[in-house]
Amino acid sequence: MDKEIVTENLSKKYGNFEAVKNVSLSIKKGTIFGLLGPNGAGKSTTIKILTCQLPPTSGTAYIGGLNTVSDAVKIKKKIGVVFESQNLYEELSVYENLNFFRRLYNSPKKRISEVLKAVGMERYQKDKVKTFSKGMKQKIMISRALLNDPEVLFLDEPGSGLDPRSAREIRQMILDLKEQGKTILITTHNMEEADFLCDYLAIIHKGSIRDMDTPTNLKKRYGEDVLIIKTVKGDIYESPLNTKTSSDIYEKLSENNQVSFVHSKEATIEDVFIKLTGEKLTDES
């Protein structure tokens, strides 16, 4: 079976509020799949169902062919989870944090050094967690999720609140884990992160999946490349690329030697989100 994660009409209600509405996903082994949407879109609720923390109100979900309700114990042995909130024990050292969770998984002690080496934090294992930056804590969170050498990794907003350097390091780490054959599901409201990391991307809004495909295909389907021309006077003209309109504008300005520079702007995931939802998606969402 080449599908690692499958959901069928997955829904979750809290009273009259439906947080997740008929979500159907099919995620291939060894890929990075993203759920892109603002806070409150249903991303974290979906992950909680897939990681056996919440039962669905209706519908079904499977991890490696195992049902998230009836096979929860088996599933928890083969997954790793990095939560959005960094719930580490601040007064304990890195080693003490990981050793506690290692014992829960019954993993060998050498696994601590292995996972710390994988995230570049091996030399910090005696240091207390409270002395670390948010980016360093996120690396420890990832190393903790790797203690049981999971087949499937869930990352809830992995780049949230990180400085640019730490965000780049975490993204590269995620790509390295994919190269090891792990299936990774991330939730994010960061469009750059979604575009850079994901093999497949689902746009989720108000609990529903609006569309899903590769980022490239989504941009082709809903976005539009633009030609931008700046004149010597500083005026800027924008027009859809490779159209008669853009050609006419360029020809007219060129004849009068008015062109200062020309460049094209590719469609973005933000364009896709706006087209599908009618709203903007920002990092402050």
N, C-alpha and C positions, 0 to 999 in steps of 0.2 A: 504493500500500500504506500503510495507516494504522498498521501495527504496526512500531515501530522496533527493539524487542528481542524476540526469540522464543527460548525454549529448549524442547526436547522430551526429557523423561526424562533430564535431565542428571545424571550421577553422577561422583563422584571418589573413588577409593580410594587409601589409603596403606597398602600391605600388606593386613592384614585389617580396617583401620579405614576405614569409609566416611564421609568428611567431608560429602559431598553425596549425597542419595539421591533419584533420580528427580524432579528439580525441573523443572516445566514452567511457564513464564511467558509472558505475552503482554502487552507494554507498548506503549501507544499513543504516537504521536509527540506531542511538546509537553506531556507530563505529567510529574509527579514521582511516582516509584514508590519505595516504601520496603520494605526487608527489615528487619524488627524481630525481634531475638532477642539472647540473651546472648552473651558471648565464647565461641567454640567451637561456635556453632550452625551454622556453614557459610557465613556471610555473606561474609567476605573471600575464601574459596575460590571462591565463586560469581563474585565480581567479578573475580578473577584469571583465571578461565576466559573470562569475557565480554570482558576486555581483552587476550586473547591471551597472557597470561603463563603459563598452564597449559593443557595439553590435557585434555579430559575423559576419564575412563576409559571411559565409554559415554554415549550420547545426543548431541545436537547443539545448537549455539547459533548464532544469527544476529543480526548487527547491520545494520540496513538491508538485509536480504536477503543479506548476505555471511556466509559460513561462518567461524567464529572460528579454525578450523584451516587450511583451504585458502586463505582470503582474508585472512590476518592482516596482511599488509603494507598492503593497501587499508584495512582497518578502522582501523589505527593512525593513519592520516591524517585520519580523520573523528571521532575520539573524544578526550576529555580526561579525565585521571584525577587525583584528589586523594587521595593515600594517607593512611592514618591516622597514620603516622609522618611527621614534618615533615623530610623529607630535603633541606633546602636547604644551600647552601654558606655556612656561618656567617661566614667571614672575608671573603667577597666582598660587594660592595654589592648592593642590589636590582637595579640596572640590569645589573650584571655577571652575576648569576644568570639573569635573564631573557634577556639577550643570548646567553648560551651555548645555552639551549634554543631560542631563536628561530632560531639558525643551523641547528639540527638539523631544524627544520621548514621552513627556507628561507622564513620569513615576513619581510616588510619591517620595517626598523628602527622605523618609526612605530607598529608594532603594540605595542611596549613601552609607549609613552605611553598608547595606547588602553586596554590591559588594566589598567594601573595606575589610570587615571582611573575605569574601571568599578568598581574596588573601593575607591576613595577613598584610594589610596596614592601618587599621582603625585608629591607633594612630598617623599617619602622615598627617591626612587630613588638618591640618592648615598650614603645611609646603609648601614652594614654590617648585615647580617641579625642578627648576634649581639646587637645593641642592642635588638631588638624583643621585645615581649611575645608570648605564644603566640597571642593573637588576631590580632595584626598579621602574624605569620608565616603564619597560616592564610589571611589575605587574599592574601599573596604566593603561597601554594600555589595558590589559586584562579586568580589572574592568570596564573600559569605554565601552568595547564591550559587557559587560554583563548587562548593564543598562536596556535594554528592555527585559531581560530574553529570549534570542534568542533560537530557536530550533536548529539552525545550526550556527556553529562558524567556521570562516575562519581565519587561522593563517599563515601569510606569513613570512617564515623564523623566527619562534619564538625564536630560540636559538642563532641567529646570533650575534656574538661579545660578548657573555656573558662569565663571568668567570665560572669555573666548578661548584662552589656552586650555583650560580644563575641559571645556566642551569639545574641543578638537581631540584631546587625548581620549576622552570617553567614546567619541564616535569611532576613532581608530580601533579602540579596544573591542567595540561591538562588531566591527568588520572582521577583526581577527578571530573572534568567536564563531562567526559565520563560516570562516575558512576551515574551522575545525569540524564543521558539519552540523553545528547546532541550529535548531530552528528558533527564531527569535521573533517575538511579538512585542512591539513598542507602542506606547501611547504617547502622543505629543500634541502640543498646539504650536510648535515651532516649525514653520514651513520650510526653512532652510535645512533643518535636521531631517525632516520627512523626505525631502527631495534627494538629499545626499545619501541617506542610509538605505532607504526602502526599495526592495525589489518590487513589492506590490503595496499599494496604498488604498485605504478605504476612507472616504470622507464621511464622517459621522456628525450628525447635527440633530439636536433635540431627540436623541435616542434612536434615530434611524440612519441606515446607511444610504447615502445619496448616490454614490457610485464608487466603483473600485476597479483598479487596473494598475499598470505600471505608471510611475510618475510621468514618464515620457508620453505615453498614450493619453493620459488624462489632460496633459497640457496641449497636445495636438487636438483633442476632441473639444475642449472648452476654452482654450486660450487663443491668443492671436499675436503673432510676431509683428513688431512695429518698426518702421523706418523712421529714424530721427534725423532731421537736418537742421543744423544751426547756421545762420547767416552771419556775414561779417558785421552786421549791425547788432547781432545778439538775439535776433528773433529765432524762435524754435518752432519747427513744423513737425508734426507727427502724423503718420498715416499707416494703415495696414500694409505690411511688406508684400512685395510682388503683386501689386495691384496697379491698375491704370492710373488711379488717383496719385499714388506715390510716385509713379513714373512721370506723370505730368508735372507734379510739383518740382521734382528734381530737375527735369528738363528746363522748366521756366527759370528757375533760380540759377542754373548753370549758364544759361544764355546771357544773363546779366552779371555774371561773375560774382554772384552773391553768396555762394556756398563757402562756409568756413570749414565745416567738417560734417561727415556723414557716418552714422553707425546704426546698427540694428539692435533691438531689444527683444529677447526671446520671451515667450509666454512664461508665466510663473505659476506655482501652486496656489499663490494667493488669487490669481485670476480665476483659477479653477474653482476655488472655494466660493468666491463671490458669485460666480455664474451659477453654481449649484444651490446656494443658500440665500443669495441676495444680501449677505452680510459680509463685513470684513472680519478677518481673523488676525488678531494681534497677540503679541507675547503677553499683553496685560489681560487677556481674556480670562 
